[in-house]
């Protein structure tokens, strides 16, 4: 059977009905373009409708929060609680003698449990309307006594710095779990689009364990902390090269983001890649906003003096505390400052020289931070936490120092509705063991989350099918801390 068209039929078509190839393309070209445009718009609309929410978008807390943000002042190395906030007159009575067996034995980092008791040389006084006991090493923090809620009954499992710092930051002595700041960021998201949700600052050293302390472990890397430099500029490579204008950079970033998204489409489980893509956009936003956020020249000389920026000993940590205030003002959710990074509070010998220097460096800046937050109305909804990874022993080491003490130590909080001017829990007569209202690190973490409106029992991340929590299913909220 022939497939050719009947020429008589073809010739019977009117000239008007006949279409040349050129005419067809001219008449229908615009139509094809409209179809393509409609297809692209439909695809764009479909993508927008199905695109997942940003992992950093604001999330609702489980209950009404007392705090919107946290500033964690980490005294790395372990400050001596019985020389700062937990006076122990029995040390004077027992000085030079072995610790009585009635106090029990503990495993010490240096194994010198049988060393004689070391007296405290501190002078103690009651401060504020509350009459809170504070040693003469902290005269400036003492002026904020009525803001301070002192927890004297903390304990941890970490006997050395690596394990202790890791547990205070992540809940466990071992690497691989998300940091407290990461849990907060995961649970609440960010309040700003131009700065990180979680910021870390270190003073003149490098923190033990490094980025592991503010890392995300098994969580997506997008929740990790951003290390802000204390020297100027706080963020390296923040400024664009002079030959690249705003429009060029925006175009390049958009194109790079599109290429990265295509690459990531087949690698959905690569959270580091997702975090890198988001970091590019955040870096772009920070180029416009971070310079203003870290520009301390905007502060008055009175404010700089309040933080101790005009004194050599306090200038470094004072700058960090002032930057912390500026960060939380701009919606940063979790700020962690390391004082003594590199375990400089670790006074195995010459504790008088060591702690005199360390307290001098941070006392005025911390008091300045509390004062500044209060007068700006920020202390009401900012939880400030002060402390190290453990305390120190009542027994001496090397004759004039103290060993690590994980079985009893002090943490101090302020703001966000805590009962300032009060002490909570106790250690024994020499400060060796937590006795009443013992609070493990898991309890501290659960309580900090509670202040932010997060229930530690409900803040869960599924890892390999297993529900994970910050407290490893062991924490409890210490509600006595709050008014």
C-alpha positions as CSV (number, residue, x, y, z in Angstrom):
1,X,0.0,0.0,0.0
2,X,1.4,3.4,-1.0
3,X,2.1,5.9,1.8
4,X,2.4,8.9,-0.6
5,X,-0.2,11.7,-0.2
6,X,-2.7,12.1,-3.0
7,X,-1.5,15.0,-5.1
8,X,-5.0,15.9,-6.1
9,X,-5.9,16.3,-2.4
10,X,-2.8,18.4,-1.7
11,X,-3.4,20.6,-4.7
12,X,-7.0,21.2,-3.6
13,X,-5.8,23.0,-0.5
14,X,-6.2,26.7,-0.8
15,X,-3.2,28.9,-0.9
16,X,-4.3,30.4,2.5
17,X,-4.1,27.0,4.1
18,X,-0.7,26.2,2.8
19,X,2.3,26.9,5.2
20,X,5.9,27.3,4.2
21,X,8.6,26.2,6.6
22,X,9.6,29.8,7.2
23,X,6.1,30.9,7.8
24,X,5.5,28.1,10.3
25,X,8.6,29.0,12.3
26,X,7.7,32.7,12.4
27,X,4.1,32.0,13.4
28,X,4.8,29.4,16.0
29,X,8.2,30.5,17.4
30,X,6.7,32.8,20.0
31,X,4.4,30.1,21.0
32,X,7.2,27.6,21.6
33,X,8.9,30.3,23.7
34,X,5.8,30.8,25.8
35,X,5.6,27.0,26.3
36,X,9.2,26.9,27.5
37,X,8.6,29.9,29.7
38,X,5.5,28.3,31.2
39,X,7.4,25.1,31.7
40,X,10.3,26.9,33.5
41,X,7.9,28.9,35.7
42,X,6.0,25.7,36.5
43,X,9.2,23.9,37.4
44,X,10.4,26.9,39.5
45,X,7.0,27.0,41.3
46,X,7.2,23.3,41.9
47,X,10.7,23.5,43.3
48,X,9.7,26.3,45.5
49,X,6.7,24.4,46.8
50,X,8.7,21.3,47.5
51,X,11.9,22.9,48.7
52,X,12.7,21.9,52.3
53,X,12.8,24.6,55.0
54,X,16.2,25.8,55.9
55,X,17.7,23.7,58.8
56,X,18.5,27.0,60.5
57,X,14.9,28.5,60.2
58,X,13.4,29.6,63.5
59,X,11.7,26.7,65.4
60,X,9.2,26.9,68.2
61,X,10.4,25.9,71.7
62,X,8.7,23.1,73.6
63,X,7.5,25.5,76.4
64,X,7.7,29.2,77.2
65,X,11.4,30.1,77.4
66,X,13.1,32.1,80.1
67,X,16.1,32.8,77.9
68,X,16.5,33.7,74.2
69,X,20.2,33.2,74.2
70,X,23.2,31.8,76.1
71,X,26.7,33.2,76.8
72,X,28.9,30.5,78.1
73,X,32.1,31.8,79.8
74,X,34.4,28.7,79.8
75,X,37.3,28.9,82.2
76,X,39.5,26.2,80.7
77,X,41.7,24.2,83.0
78,X,39.6,24.1,86.1
79,X,39.3,27.1,88.5
80,X,39.5,26.2,92.2
81,X,36.0,26.4,93.6
82,X,37.2,26.5,97.2
83,X,39.2,29.7,96.4
84,X,36.4,31.5,94.5
85,X,32.8,30.8,95.4
86,X,32.8,27.8,97.9
87,X,34.6,28.8,101.1
88,X,35.9,25.9,103.2
89,X,37.2,26.9,106.7
90,X,38.1,23.2,107.4
91,X,41.0,23.6,104.9
92,X,42.7,25.9,107.4
93,X,42.3,23.4,110.2
94,X,43.5,20.4,108.2
95,X,46.3,22.2,106.3
96,X,49.5,20.2,106.2
97,X,47.9,17.0,107.3
98,X,46.7,14.0,105.2
99,X,43.0,14.2,104.3
100,X,41.0,12.1,106.9
101,X,39.8,8.8,105.6
102,X,36.2,9.8,106.4
103,X,36.2,11.9,103.2
104,X,36.7,8.8,101.1
105,X,39.1,8.4,98.2
106,X,39.0,9.6,94.6
107,X,41.2,8.9,91.6
108,X,43.2,12.0,90.9
109,X,44.8,12.9,87.6
110,X,48.3,13.0,89.1
111,X,47.7,10.2,91.6
112,X,48.7,12.3,94.7
113,X,45.7,11.6,96.8
114,X,47.8,11.2,100.0
115,X,49.3,14.7,99.7
116,X,48.6,17.0,102.6
117,X,45.7,19.4,102.6
118,X,46.5,22.8,101.2
119,X,45.0,25.9,103.0
120,X,43.3,28.6,101.1
121,X,44.9,32.0,101.4
122,X,41.7,33.8,100.3
123,X,39.9,36.5,102.2
124,X,36.1,36.0,102.1
125,X,33.3,38.5,102.4
126,X,29.6,38.6,101.9
127,X,28.3,40.8,99.1
128,X,25.1,42.4,97.8
129,X,21.8,42.5,99.6
130,X,21.9,38.7,99.4
131,X,25.1,38.3,101.4
132,X,26.7,36.0,98.8
133,X,30.1,34.7,99.7
134,X,32.8,35.6,97.2
135,X,36.6,35.6,97.6
136,X,38.9,38.5,97.2
137,X,40.1,37.1,93.9
138,X,36.9,38.3,92.3
139,X,36.2,41.8,93.6
140,X,34.4,42.9,90.4
141,X,32.1,39.9,90.1
142,X,31.3,40.4,93.7
143,X,29.6,43.7,92.8
144,X,27.1,41.6,90.8
145,X,26.5,39.2,93.7
146,X,22.7,39.6,93.6
147,X,22.7,38.5,90.0
148,X,24.8,35.3,90.6
149,X,23.2,31.9,91.2
150,X,26.1,29.7,92.5
151,X,25.8,26.0,92.0
152,X,28.3,24.4,94.4
153,X,27.5,20.7,93.8
154,X,28.5,19.9,90.2
155,X,30.4,16.8,89.2
156,X,31.6,15.2,86.0
157,X,33.3,12.0,84.7
158,X,36.2,13.7,83.0
159,X,39.3,13.4,85.1
160,X,41.7,15.0,82.6
161,X,41.3,18.1,80.5
162,X,40.5,16.4,77.2
163,X,37.7,14.3,78.7
164,X,36.5,17.0,81.0
165,X,36.3,19.8,78.3
166,X,34.7,17.3,75.9
167,X,32.0,16.3,78.4
168,X,31.2,19.9,79.5
169,X,30.8,20.8,75.8
170,X,29.2,17.6,74.4
171,X,27.9,15.5,77.3
172,X,30.5,12.8,76.9
173,X,34.2,12.3,77.4
174,X,34.7,10.9,74.0
175,X,34.7,12.6,70.5
176,X,31.8,12.2,68.1
177,X,28.8,13.9,69.7
178,X,27.3,17.3,69.0
179,X,28.2,20.2,71.2
180,X,25.7,22.0,73.4
181,X,25.7,25.0,71.1
182,X,24.9,22.7,68.2
183,X,22.0,21.2,70.1
184,X,20.6,24.6,70.8
185,X,21.0,25.7,67.1
186,X,19.4,22.4,66.0
187,X,16.5,22.9,68.4
188,X,15.8,26.6,67.9
189,X,17.4,27.7,64.6
190,X,18.8,31.2,64.2
191,X,17.3,34.6,65.0
192,X,19.4,36.3,62.3
193,X,20.3,35.9,58.6
194,X,23.5,37.8,58.6
195,X,25.6,36.3,61.4
196,X,26.1,32.7,62.6
197,X,23.7,31.3,65.1
198,X,26.6,29.9,67.2
199,X,29.8,31.8,67.8
200,X,33.0,30.7,69.6
201,X,35.9,32.9,70.7
202,X,39.2,31.9,72.3
203,X,41.7,34.1,74.0
204,X,45.5,33.9,73.5
205,X,45.6,30.1,73.2
206,X,43.8,27.2,71.5
207,X,41.2,25.2,73.4
208,X,41.9,21.6,74.2
209,X,40.2,19.4,71.6
210,X,39.9,22.4,69.3
211,X,36.8,22.5,66.9
212,X,35.5,19.3,68.4
213,X,34.2,21.4,71.3
214,X,31.9,23.3,69.0
215,X,31.4,20.7,66.3
216,X,28.3,18.8,65.4
217,X,29.3,15.1,65.7
218,X,26.7,13.0,63.9
219,X,24.5,16.0,63.2
220,X,24.6,18.0,59.9
221,X,27.6,20.3,59.9
222,X,25.3,23.3,59.4
223,X,24.8,23.5,63.2
224,X,28.5,23.9,64.1
225,X,29.9,26.9,65.8
226,X,31.9,29.7,64.0
227,X,35.3,30.5,65.5
228,X,35.5,34.3,65.7
229,X,39.1,35.7,66.1
230,X,39.7,38.0,69.0
231,X,42.3,40.0,67.1
232,X,41.3,42.4,64.3
233,X,39.8,41.4,61.9
234,X,37.7,38.9,63.8
235,X,37.0,37.0,60.6
236,X,39.7,36.5,58.0
237,X,39.1,37.3,54.3
238,X,35.9,39.1,55.3
239,X,36.4,42.0,52.8
240,X,36.0,41.4,49.0
241,X,38.8,42.3,46.7
242,X,38.6,45.9,45.5
243,X,38.2,44.8,41.8
244,X,35.0,42.7,42.5
245,X,31.8,44.7,42.9
246,X,28.6,43.7,44.7
247,X,26.8,42.7,41.5
248,X,29.7,40.5,40.3
249,X,30.0,38.7,43.6
250,X,26.3,38.1,43.8
251,X,26.2,36.7,40.3
252,X,29.2,34.4,41.0
253,X,27.8,33.1,44.2
254,X,24.4,32.4,42.7
255,X,26.0,30.5,39.8
256,X,28.3,28.6,42.2
257,X,25.3,27.7,44.4
258,X,23.4,26.3,41.5
259,X,26.4,24.1,40.5
260,X,26.8,23.0,44.1
261,X,23.1,22.1,44.4
262,X,23.3,20.0,41.2
263,X,26.3,18.3,42.7
264,X,24.6,17.7,46.0
265,X,21.4,16.3,44.5
266,X,23.2,13.0,44.1
267,X,24.9,13.3,47.5
268,X,22.1,14.2,49.9
269,X,23.9,12.5,52.8
270,X,26.9,14.7,52.5
271,X,26.1,17.2,55.3
272,X,29.6,18.9,55.0
273,X,28.7,19.8,51.4
274,X,25.4,21.3,52.4
275,X,27.1,23.2,55.2
276,X,29.7,24.5,52.8
277,X,27.0,25.8,50.4
278,X,25.2,27.6,53.2
279,X,28.5,29.0,54.5
280,X,29.1,30.7,51.2
281,X,25.8,32.5,51.4
282,X,26.3,33.3,55.1
283,X,29.8,34.6,54.3
284,X,28.3,36.9,51.7
285,X,25.8,38.3,54.1
286,X,28.4,38.7,56.8
287,X,30.5,40.9,54.4
288,X,27.8,43.4,54.7
289,X,26.8,43.0,58.4
290,X,29.7,41.5,60.3
291,X,32.1,44.5,60.0
292,X,29.5,46.7,61.8
293,X,28.9,43.9,64.4
294,X,32.5,43.7,65.4
295,X,33.4,47.4,65.1
296,X,34.1,48.3,68.7
297,X,34.9,51.9,67.7
298,X,31.2,52.5,67.9
299,X,31.4,52.0,71.7
300,X,31.9,54.8,74.2
301,X,35.1,55.1,76.2
302,X,32.9,54.5,79.3
303,X,31.8,51.1,77.9
304,X,35.4,50.2,76.9
305,X,36.5,51.0,80.4
306,X,33.7,49.0,81.9
307,X,35.0,45.8,80.1
308,X,38.6,46.6,80.9
309,X,39.7,47.4,77.4
310,X,41.9,50.2,78.7
311,X,44.0,47.8,80.9
312,X,46.6,45.4,79.5
313,X,45.6,42.5,81.8
314,X,41.9,42.7,80.9
315,X,41.9,44.0,77.3
316,X,41.8,40.6,75.6
317,X,39.0,39.0,77.5
318,X,37.3,42.3,77.8
319,X,37.2,42.6,74.0
320,X,35.7,39.1,73.8
321,X,33.0,39.9,76.4
322,X,32.1,43.1,74.6
323,X,31.9,41.3,71.3
324,X,29.7,38.7,73.0
325,X,27.2,41.4,74.0
326,X,27.2,42.8,70.4
327,X,26.6,39.3,69.1
328,X,23.6,38.6,71.2
329,X,22.2,42.0,70.5
330,X,22.2,41.0,66.8
331,X,20.5,37.7,67.3
332,X,23.3,35.3,67.8
333,X,21.8,32.4,69.8
334,X,24.8,30.8,71.5
335,X,28.1,32.5,72.3
336,X,30.9,30.6,74.0
337,X,34.1,32.4,75.2
338,X,37.2,30.4,76.2
339,X,39.3,32.1,78.9
340,X,42.6,30.4,79.5
341,X,42.3,28.4,76.3
342,X,45.0,25.7,76.4
343,X,44.1,24.8,80.1
344,X,45.8,27.9,81.6
345,X,43.7,27.6,84.7
346,X,45.4,24.3,85.4
347,X,47.3,25.1,88.7
348,X,49.1,21.9,89.6
349,X,51.7,24.2,91.2
350,X,51.9,27.9,92.2
351,X,48.2,28.3,92.4
352,X,48.6,31.7,94.0
353,X,50.4,33.1,91.0
354,X,48.3,31.2,88.5
355,X,44.9,32.1,89.8
356,X,45.8,35.6,90.7
357,X,46.7,36.2,87.1
358,X,43.7,34.3,85.6
359,X,41.2,36.0,87.9
360,X,42.6,39.4,87.2
361,X,42.2,38.8,83.4
362,X,38.5,37.9,83.5
363,X,37.0,39.3,86.7
364,X,36.4,42.8,85.5
365,X,35.3,41.8,81.9
366,X,32.7,39.4,83.3
367,X,31.3,41.9,85.7
368,X,31.3,44.5,82.9
369,X,29.4,42.1,80.7
370,X,26.7,41.5,83.4
371,X,26.4,45.2,84.1
372,X,26.1,46.1,80.4
373,X,23.6,43.3,79.7
374,X,21.5,44.5,82.7
375,X,21.4,48.2,81.7
376,X,20.5,47.3,78.1
377,X,17.6,45.0,79.3
378,X,19.3,42.0,77.9
379,X,20.1,40.1,81.1
380,X,16.4,39.3,81.6
381,X,16.4,36.9,78.7
382,X,20.1,36.0,78.4
383,X,21.5,33.1,80.4
384,X,25.1,33.6,81.4
385,X,27.1,30.5,82.5
386,X,30.5,30.7,84.1
387,X,32.8,27.7,85.0
388,X,35.4,25.2,83.8
389,X,35.5,21.5,83.1
390,X,36.0,20.6,86.8
391,X,37.3,22.0,90.0
392,X,40.4,21.4,92.1
393,X,41.3,19.2,95.0
394,X,41.7,20.2,98.6
395,X,44.9,18.2,98.7
396,X,48.1,19.9,97.6
397,X,50.2,19.0,94.6
398,X,53.8,19.9,94.5
399,X,53.3,21.7,97.8
400,X,51.6,24.8,96.4
401,X,49.1,23.6,93.8
402,X,45.9,21.6,93.4
403,X,45.0,18.6,91.3
404,X,41.9,18.1,89.1
405,X,38.7,17.5,91.0
406,X,35.8,16.1,88.9
407,X,33.8,14.9,92.0
408,X,32.8,18.4,93.3
409,X,33.1,21.9,91.8
410,X,31.2,25.1,91.2
411,X,29.3,26.6,88.2
412,X,27.8,30.1,88.3
413,X,24.8,31.3,86.3
414,X,23.1,34.7,85.9
415,X,20.2,36.2,84.1
416,X,17.1,34.6,82.5
417,X,15.2,34.4,85.7
418,X,17.7,32.5,87.8
419,X,17.6,33.1,91.5
420,X,20.5,35.5,91.8
421,X,22.2,36.0,95.2
422,X,21.7,32.4,96.2
423,X,23.8,29.2,96.4
424,X,22.5,25.7,95.4
425,X,23.8,22.4,96.5
426,X,26.9,21.8,98.7
427,X,30.2,20.0,98.7
428,X,31.7,18.3,101.8
429,X,33.7,20.2,104.4
430,X,36.8,20.3,102.2
431,X,35.2,20.7,98.8
432,X,36.2,17.2,97.6
433,X,32.8,15.6,96.9
434,X,29.4,17.1,95.8
435,X,27.0,16.1,98.5
436,X,23.5,17.8,98.4
437,X,21.6,18.4,95.2
438,X,24.4,16.9,93.1
439,X,24.3,18.1,89.5
440,X,26.1,16.1,86.8
441,X,27.1,17.8,83.5
442,X,24.0,16.1,82.0
443,X,21.8,17.9,84.5
444,X,23.5,21.2,83.7
445,X,22.9,20.7,80.0
446,X,19.3,19.8,80.5
447,X,18.8,22.8,82.7
448,X,20.3,25.2,80.2
449,X,18.0,23.8,77.5
450,X,15.1,24.2,79.9
451,X,15.9,27.9,80.3
452,X,15.7,28.2,76.5
453,X,12.3,26.5,76.4
454,X,13.6,23.2,75.2
455,X,12.7,19.9,76.8
456,X,15.9,17.7,76.8
457,X,13.6,14.6,76.6
458,X,12.0,15.8,73.4
459,X,15.0,17.4,71.7
460,X,15.9,14.2,69.7
461,X,18.1,13.6,66.7
462,X,17.8,10.2,65.0
463,X,21.2,8.8,64.2
464,X,21.3,5.5,62.4
465,X,17.8,4.8,63.6
466,X,18.7,5.5,67.2
467,X,17.1,8.5,69.1
468,X,20.0,10.6,70.5
469,X,19.7,13.3,73.2
470,X,22.2,15.8,74.7
471,X,22.0,14.1,78.1
472,X,22.4,10.5,76.8
473,X,19.0,9.8,78.6
474,X,20.4,10.6,82.0
475,X,19.8,14.3,82.6
476,X,17.3,16.1,84.9
477,X,16.2,19.7,85.0
478,X,17.3,21.6,88.1
479,X,14.2,23.8,88.5
480,X,15.3,25.2,91.9
481,X,17.6,27.4,90.0
482,X,14.8,29.6,88.7
483,X,12.5,32.0,90.4
